[in-house]
């Protein structure tokens, strides 16, 4: 009897040892094969990812990978994207990569001052956007803006300009949500109620400032001009507001009839801000509106290099217009980036 018990004990120990070695071997398994791309789609759950890894020969045992991932408390932490699987990667390498989101970068840059139509073109040309019309429709919807927590007549102004790592299977909804969430994250520390403007009006004016100058050092001055005009109940008379109001028929020229045409965006015909943003401002333009320069300027005119001549009186302004807009030599375009600052 003792011999039988001893035999069972020995067999049990051997089984445990064998099981331990088997589990250890499975956990130490590393991918042996050529470099491949593995895709985790938006919305893929762990069982689907696990099955795809097994099917593509990247892991040897689905159950072991599931148990090990559960042990690490990472079952719901995988990020979507395209991943490069290299020869020799073990389970820990895979988990670290999928959780960190170290995927192939699909970068696209949205420059400051682009409007929703231009952003749709950029995303479409980069193949991140399959349905441009749907993107524009949603971006122009006040109801959809509200759904995303944006208190405005549209998402114009809230599609934050930056470099994004989008994925190949993005939808108009996912793109808009990511960009507006990024706006919220970037402006979270700003007090948008620190001026006499409402938070929505801050973004509207910031979009106008953004369109008026590409020179960072001028933004606070221009913001100050617009504040001075608003306080005096003067029309802002900003050309970019005319352009935005007729964007879908704009041919590159502003005619007298366009200047005189009534529009909720045309600041030559209304004594207020446009009804909504005319572009998507960057952080510097928003900060300029929150902290504008204090001065007595009421006018500015382009010096054709991206910077402006500022004037306090209409007489000074008319003289500046003659110098910078009606003199052929000065009319020649240059870039503010070429200036010595």
Secondary structure, DSSP 4 states (H G I P E B T S, - for coil): -HHHHHHHHHHHHHHHHHHHHHHHHHHT-B--S--EEEEE-TT--HHHHHHHHHHTTS-S-HHHHHHHHHHTT-TT----EEEEE-TT-BHHHHHHHHHHT-PPP-EEE--TT--HHHHHHHHHHTTS-S-HHHHHHHHT-HHHHHHTT--SSSSTT-S--SEEE--TT--HHHHHHHHHHHHHHHHTTS-TTSSSS-HHHHHHHHHHHHHH-S-GGGHHHHHHHHHHHHHTT-----HHHHHHHTGGG--S---HHHHHS--SS-TTT-SS--SS-SS---HHHHHHHHTPPP----EEEE-SSS-EEEESSHHHHHHHHHHHTS-HHHHS---GGGS--
